[in-house]
């Protein structure tokens, strides 16, 4: 994580010592929240915001903020630990996304943790065979994650259990309706082979019958070597892929290089890891993804 073990322990001890000093107050200076829900990062925040909508005394916060992106090798900060010290529950994606989770739970053994990906079968990354944690990019799994979050919040706050479950069901119905519209819109696409930026889209591709023939950068921010880039270019040429999908959170330099060498076109597909902090943001992102896919693949 980039911190020495001892330094991390000192910070945690200091944070825990001041946990009672305003840690449960709302950001607007109001009365302490009866239930503070802290989420690990953006997609979990949006899901929890929908599940906790209108529940009295509940505050939802995102630990990592709105622009972090995926939590690959995320390093905890003292502010993160202070935020978690005031949490009633910690909502995480799970599946290996939060590599720091063991350090949090070992320092805060009483913190209730909800794994939103519990019970969701994980695909394996093609490159290293490791479980792929990007389950939220699939609308089907996003529905399951909302249900898991609702179950966890209901257990932590039984007085409002029915409302959490009602909210999850309503949000799930909206996600399901969008999923069916996307399936219908993409049903006639002939060329279903795509190239993506990193390993964020296997669940999304499986949901809509797309085939990822190559991944340009396995880890965002890590430029592929010359040999790997040349292999990707050759794969694209042989496969007849016409669409390359970069992500708005990261530079598209490698994708543009492949596009120049192959004649394919670069589009932007959003894995929903950053954006506006409002409840409908995930739905809007997926609506935009549908438009992009229809444009990129509609010609077959």
Residue, then its C-alpha position, 0 to 999 in steps of 0.5 A: x500500500x506504500x505505507x510502512x506497517x507501523x506508520x499505518x498503525x500510528x495513524x489509525x490509533x490517532x484517528x480512533x482516539x478522536x472518533x467521537x469528536x464530530x465523526x458522526x456529524x453531517x457535512x452541513x453541520x447538522x445533527x449527527x446522522x443516526x446511520x452513516x454509510x461510507x462506501x469505498x468508491x463511486x459506483x458503490x456510492x451511487x448504488x447505496x444512495x439509491x438504496x438509502x433514498x428517503x430513509x430518515x437519519x441516513x447519510x451516505x458518503x464516498x470514501x475515495x471521492x468522485x474522480x478516483x476511478x477504479x481502486x487499483x492499488x489505491x492507497x488509504x489516507x489519514x482522511x480515509x481512516x477518519x471517515x471510516x472511524x465515523x462509519x456505521x457500515x462500510x459498503x465495498x464492491x468486494x471481489x478483490x477490488x479493495x486491496x486495502x480492505x484487510x488492513x481496514x478490518x484489522x484496525x477496525x474489527x467492529x466496523x460492519x462491512x457489506x460486500x456488494x458482490x457477494x454471491x456473484x460468480x466472478x469471471x477470470x482475467x484473461x491475462x493473469x487468471x485473477x478474479x475480475x471485480x468489475x461486476x457493477x458494469x453489468x446491469x444484472x449484477x448492479x441489480x444484485x449489488x443493490x439487493x446485497x446493499x439493501x440486505x446489509x443495511x436492513x440488518x444494520x438498521x432493522x427499523x428501516x429494513x422495509x424501506x431499504x428493500x423497497x428502494x432496492x426493488x424500485x432501483x432494480x426495476x429501473x435498471x432491468x428496464x434499461x437492460x432490456x432496452x439495451x438488449x433490444x437495441x443491440x440485438x441486430x448488431x452483426x459485428x460483435x467483436x470489440x477491443x477495450x482499454x482495460x479489464x473493466x468490461x467482461x461482465x458488460x460484454x457477456x450481458x450484451x453478447x459482445x466478444x472482447x478480442x483484445x485489451x489494450x492496457x490491462x491496468x489503466x495508466x500502464x502503457x503496453x510495451x512495444x511487443x504487446x502493442x504490436x500483437x494487439x494491432x495484429x489481432x485487430x487487423x485479423x479480427x476485422x474489429x472496427x471499434x476500439x473503446x477507450x475510457x473517459x477516466x484515462x488517456x486514450x494514447x494507446x487506443x489511438x495508436x492502434x486505430x492509426x495502424x488498423x483503421x479502426x475508430x476510437x469510441x468512449x465507453x464509460x465503466x461508471x467509476x466517476x461522475x456526478x454524485x447523484x442517484x441517477x448517474x449510473x443510469x445516465x452513464x449506461x444510456x450514454x454507453x448504449x448510444x455509443x455502442x449503437x453508433x460504433x457497432x450499428x453498421x455491423 
